[in-house]
Amino acid sequence: MNAFCGIDWAENHHDIALVDEHGQLIAKRRIDDDAAGFRELLELLGEYGDTAAEPIPVAIETSRGLLVACLRATGRPVYAINPLAVSRYRERHTVARAKSDHADAMILANILRMDASAHRPLPADTELAQAIAVLARGGQDATWQRQQIANQLRSLLRQYFPAAIEAFHTAKSGLGGAEARVILAVAPTPALAAKLTKPRLRQLLTKAGRQRNIDAWTDRLHTIFAGEQLRQPLRVEAAFGEQARALVMQLDAACRAVDHLAEETAQAFAEHPDAAILTSFPGVGALTGARILAEIGDDRSRFAEARNLRAYAGSAPVTRASGKILVVMQRKVKNQRLAAAGYTWAFAALTASPHARAHYDRRRAVGDGHAAALRNLYNRFLSQLHHCLTTRERYRPERAFGEYRAPTAA
């Protein structure tokens, strides 16, 4: 019997539905989200013809979690169906917008029965690649969170202590830099900052890890903090200072989390055989390479052609044609994490590769904006990356861009 399984996922339990090749319900069950529930699911699948050689495919609305991980470990095809797609299939059967967990499990099973070829199973990535994905995504989230807290701190300082923004705008990381975090933790208000002597400022800068230009930093900060400023009432200023101190504590924790995850990610990435290929590209370091690998995985059958990878990354444009109307648009539906890593990759390559810079300049010359030119460069890199990963070769600029010719003086 050909059977198809749909699982409506929930936090504490899951609804299971099995249908045959005619769409008839042959089994349904609700299982708990624990080891006993998973064993019950495997026994149910075994009753209806599930074997190691021919496992029953499973459709579910998520690609994360212990249930999905355990299903993937059994070697069966697991399809993560977008919930929006499931809602569209639901409307094929009813216009009343009726919804239940069992009905959704039935819909998922029937999606596999009717349109399995239109959906892709979860890739068969190695354990190392999955571990790198966890670390890289965690580091990316921590980086975004760090920037969000820094933006909140900047907005708060604008209300009562704009001199602090001026004082640290030259630092490499701005308010997220070690100098800003150490000094603002001690003096989060204009009144406290004005009391900082030059020896105390020098001590704080040394504590923050600064080794060069300490005297110049000390003089500049002392001048800014001692200068004339607009002030809030004293009690209000003190209250703002305590709020800023709390944000600095959050920012400090976020910075430590970013550094820790970056170190762990780099170590895991160095163990992967694809690391040498990825880092052979200009502008790709350990962290950027890990973030790219985290999203594309190491299952080489996942992207049959380079255009599939470019569409997944969002670098390839979308063409909409109707009659005599033809519109080429930026792709909005994409892997946002991979797109963010791609922007960093392309931007860094401008100074690391003359071939990449020449390509970028050509795109700007024909009218592309900065973002569009970077996206086009990223698109070119992805085509070459697909080729290199398939053939196990390292990056060669002449293959990607042709022979480089230095611009001649006018």
N, C-alpha and C positions, 0 to 999 in steps of 0.2 A: 504494500500500500504506500502510495506517495502521500506524505503528510507534511504540513507546514505549521509552524508554531508561532504564535504571537503572544507577547508578554506586555501587559500594561503595568508599568513600574510605579511603585509608590514607596514611601519611606519605610513603612513597617511591614507591608505585604505586597504580593504581586498576583495579578490575575492571569491565568494561563488559558489559552484556547488553542486547540488543534483542529485543523480542517483538512479534508481530503482533497483530491484533485478536482472534485466537482464543487467545492466550496461548502460542503456539508460539515457541520460541527460533529466531531467524533469524540471529543473529550474537553472538559473544562475543569479547572480547579483553582483554588486560591491557596497560595503557599506563604509561609512566613519568610521574612528576610533574615534567615540564619542558615546554619549548616544543615539542619534537619529539613528545612524547606528546599534547599538546593538538591539534597538527596532525593526528596520526593519528586522534584521535577525530572531528574534523570531517570527515575523508575517509571514515571509516566511516559517519557519519550521512548524508553525501552519497550514498553508494552505495545507501541505502535510502529515498530520496525526500525528504531534507531540503532545503528551499529557504528563501529569505528570506521568501517570502510564507506558506509553511506549514512552519515549523520543527518538528522532532521535539521533543516535551517531554522534559524530563530530571528524574528524581527522584534525590536524593542526601541523605545523612543529616546534612549540615552546611550552614550558611548562610555560612560564613566561608572564607577562603583564596583563593589565586590562581586555582585551577581554577573555583571558583564565580564569581569576579569576571569571568573571561574568558568564561564561558558566558553570564552576564547581558549582557555587552557585545555578544554576537551577536544580542540581541533575542529569544531563545527563552524560553519559559516554563520556569523552574527551580523545582522544588518541593523545599523542605527538609523532609524527613519526620523526625519525632521518632524516635530509635532505639527508644524504648519501644513506639511504634506498630508499628515494623517487627518487633519481637520478637513482638507479638501476631499479626501477619499470618503470621509463620513457623509459629506453632502451628496455623494453619488447615490446613497441608499435612503436618505431621509432628508426632507426639507423642514422638519419640525424642530431641528436642532436638539433632539433628544440625545443624551449622552450617559453612558455608564461605563464602569471599568471593564466589565465583561465584553460589552459591545466594542470597546476600543481594542481589546485583545483580539477579537474576531477580525476587526478591520486590518490590524497588523498582519495577521496570518494570511488574509486574502490579498494583501499587497504583495506578499512573496509569491502567492499562487499565480497572480495575474501579471505582475510587473517586476519580477525579480531582476530581470535584465536591465531595467531602468535605474536600479539602485546598486550601490557597491557595498560589498561586505567590509567589515573592519579589517584593516591590513594585518598581515601576519608578521608584525614587527618582532624583533628579538627582545629578550628580557632587558638587555643593556640599553637598547633604543628606547624602550618604555621608561626605564629609570631616568635616562637623560631627559625625556619629555617632562617627567614630574619635576625634576630639578630646574630645568630651563623655564618652564611655565611659572613655577613658584618664584624664580628670580625675576622674571618679567613682571609678574604681579607686584612683587615687593618694590621694584623700581618705579612702577606707576604710582604705587601708594606713597612712596617717598616724595615724588614730585607733587602729588596732591597735598600732602601735609605741608610741604614747603610753600606751595601757593596759598594755603590757608594762613600760614604764618606771615607771609608777605602782606596779605590783605589786612591782617590784624595790625601789623606794625604801621601800616599806612594811616591808621586811625589815630595813633598816639605817639609813634616813634619813627618817623620817616628817615631820620638820620641813620638808623641801623641799616636800612636798605641801601642807602648811599655808601655806608662804610664797607659793606661786604659784596657790592655788586661786581667788584673786580676779581673776587675769588673764583677758583675753577668751578666750584659747585654752587656758588651763590650762598643763599641761606642754608643750603644743605651741607656746606663745607664744614670741616672740623673747627676752623677758627670761629665761624659764626655760632656754632652750637655751643662751644665751650664758653665764649664770652657772654652770649645771651642767657645762658643758664645761670651765670653769676650776676649779670646786670641787665635784667629784661626791661628796665624803664630808663627814661632820660636822666632822672635824678641819680639813680645808682651808677649809670654809665659815666656821668660827669665826675663822680668821685673816684674813678679808676685812675690811679697814678701811672706814670710811665713804667716804673718797675713792676707794678702789678700787671699791666698789660703785657709786658715782655714775658712775665711768668706764665700768663694764660696762653699766649701764643706758643710758647715752648711746650706747654702741656698738650696743646692741640696737635703737636707734631711738626710745626713749622720749623725749618732749619735755615732757610735763606731769607735775606731781606727783613730780618726781624726788627732792626732799628727803624727802617723805612715804614714798616707796617705800624710800629708803635707810635711814631710821630704822627702818621696820618690819622690813625684811630683816635689818638688823644686830641688832635685838633678838631675832628668832627664832633666828638662827644662833648667837648668843652665849648663848642660854638653856640651861638644864639639859636633857639628853636621855639616853635609854637608848642604850647603845652596844654594838656588836659588838666582839670582840677586834680589836686594831689590824691584824693581818695579814688577818684575814677582812674587816674593813671596807675595807681598801685593795683587796682583790680585788673586792668588790662595787662599789667605785668605778670600777674599770676596766671592769667589765661595763656599768655605767651610762653611762660615757663613750662606749662603743661604741654603745649604744642612742641616745644623744643625737646621734651622728654620723649614724646611720640616719634619725633623726627630722628632723634638719636637711636632709638630702637629700630626704626625702619632702615637706617643707614647700616647698622650692624647686621641686620637680616640680609640686606642686599650683598654685603661683603661676604658673609658666610655662604650664602647660596651660590654666589659667583665662584668661590673657591671650590665648592663641592661639584658644581657643574663642570668646571674646567677639568677637574680630575677625572670625572666619569667620561667626559667627551674625549679625552686623550686616549682612553682605552679602546675607542671604537675604530674599526678599520676605515670608515668613511671620513675620519677626521683629517687625514692627510690630504685627501682630495678637496674637501671643503676649504681648508685653510690655504690651499694653493691658489685660491682666487684672491685677487686684490681686494682689500677692504674687509676681509673675513678673518676675524680672530677667533679665539676659543669660545667666547660667549655668543657672538653672532652665529658662528658655525653650529653651536649647540642648539640655538633657538631655531635655526633652519632645519636641522636634523630632527628636532623634536616634532615639527609639524609635517615633514614629508616622510619621516620614518625610514626604515631600511629594507622594506619590502619592495623590491624593484619591479614587481608586477603591478604595483598600485597605479602607476602612471605609464600607460602603454606608449604614449607619445609626449613630446615636449610641450605640445599645446595644451594637453590635459593638466600638466603641472603649472603652466602659465595662467590658465583659467582659475585653478585652485588658489593660486597666490594673488590673483586680482590684478596682475600686470597686463594681461591681454585685454584689449578693449571689447566692448559689446556692440555688435552691429544690429540695428533694428531697421528692417526694410518693409515698406507697405506701399504697393503701387510704385509711384514715381518718387516717393519719399525715402531717403536713405540717411540714417543718422548713426554716427559712431560715437559711443559714449564710454565714459569711465565705468569700469565694473565695480558695483557697489556690494554685491553678494560675494564674499570671499573669506578666506581665512585671515582674520584681522591680525592675529599674532604674526603670521608669516609676512603679511604686508608691512607691518611695523619693522620687522627685522630686515626686510628688503630695502626699505627706505634708508636705514642705517648703513646697510651694505653698500648701496649705490652711492650714497653721499661720501662715505669713507674712501671709495674707490677713485673718486675724482682726484685726490692728491696722491694716491698710491699707484695709479696706472696712467701713463700718457695715452694709451689706447682708449681707456674709458673716458678720459677728459676730452679727447678729440671727438668721440661719439656724442658726448653731452653737448659740446659746443656746436656740432652740426645740427642737433635737434633744436637748440636755441636759435640758430641762424634761420631755420625754416619756420619759426614762429611759435615753437613750444614754450610754455612757461617753465619755471624751475621744476615744479612738481611733476609735470608731464614729461619733461626731459629725463628726470631721474627714473620715472616709471618705465620709460622706454629702455633706458640703460639696464634696469633690473630685469626687464623682459628678455633682453639679449643675454644677460648673465644666466638666467634660468634655462634657456635653451642649451647653453654650453654645459651647465651643471648636469642636466639630464643626460647629455651625451657622455660626460666624464664618469658619472656614476654607473652608467650602463656598460661602458667599455673598460672601467677601472683605470682610466687615465687621469693624469693631473692636468690642470688648466694650462692651456697654451694660448696666449693673446692673439697670435697670428691666425689661429683657427677661428676664434670668436669674432675678431674685428678686421682681419686682413693685415697686410703690412702697414706699419705705422709710418706716416710721413710728418716730420716736424713742420709746423706752420712757417711759411716764409715771410720775411718782413716786407711790408708794402713799399 
